Every structure is written in structure tokens, then in C-alpha cells.
Amino acid sequence: MTRAIRIQDVAAMCGNVTTQTIRRWADDPALGFPKSFNLSGTVVWDEAEVASFIQKQKEKHHGNTDQAQEAAQ
């Protein structure tokens, strides 16, 4: 089930960045930030998509920790 979260929650998930930063990221197609959608007139994001974006950024900058652990075994 999808959990819809508002921009303040997205900002908190992304390290307490500003809502302006979230809007900037959302407007930059090269970044691949999840798209927002309207839910009863409120702009929201899918929490799982935001979490997936964060994980991809982590892997991009720190390597895939699962693969590193498998290689170490």
C-alpha cells in the first residue's frame, strides 16, 4: 500500500533539507527525484519512492553495501 507524504515529510526524510530544495530537486529531471502527485488537492509523494531514491543515492556515493558484503564472504 502506498503511503502519501507531504513535502515537509519528504524534506525530513532527505536529511532535513528545506522544502525549497525538494522543489528544486523535483524540477531537475537529471536528478531522477520521485514525481509528486495531487491527492485531494494536496501535493504529495509516495514514501516508498522517496526511500528508494535515498537508497539509490547512498549506493551511488558509497557503493552497494549488499554487494560489498557478499564479496567479502
Secondary structure in CASP SS format (residue, H / E / C, confidence):
PFRMAT SS
TARGET T0000
AUTHOR 0000-0000-0000
METHOD secondary structure of the structure
MODEL  1
M C 1.00
T C 1.00
R C 1.00
A E 1.00
I E 1.00
R C 1.00
I H 1.00
Q H 1.00
D H 1.00
V H 1.00
A H 1.00
A H 1.00
M H 1.00
C C 1.00
G C 1.00
N C 1.00
V C 1.00
T C 1.00
T H 1.00
Q H 1.00
T H 1.00
I H 1.00
R H 1.00
R H 1.00
W H 1.00
A H 1.00
D H 1.00
D C 1.00
P C 1.00
A C 1.00
L C 1.00
G C 1.00
F C 1.00
P C 1.00
K C 1.00
S C 1.00
F E 1.00
N E 1.00
L E 1.00
S C 1.00
G C 1.00
T E 1.00
V E 1.00
V E 1.00
W E 1.00
D E 1.00
E H 1.00
A H 1.00
E H 1.00
V H 1.00
A H 1.00
S H 1.00
F H 1.00
I H 1.00
Q H 1.00
K H 1.00
Q H 1.00
K H 1.00
E H 1.00
K H 1.00
H H 1.00
H H 1.00
G C 1.00
N C 1.00
T H 1.00
D H 1.00
Q H 1.00
A H 1.00
Q H 1.00
E H 1.00
A H 1.00
A H 1.00
Q C 1.00
END
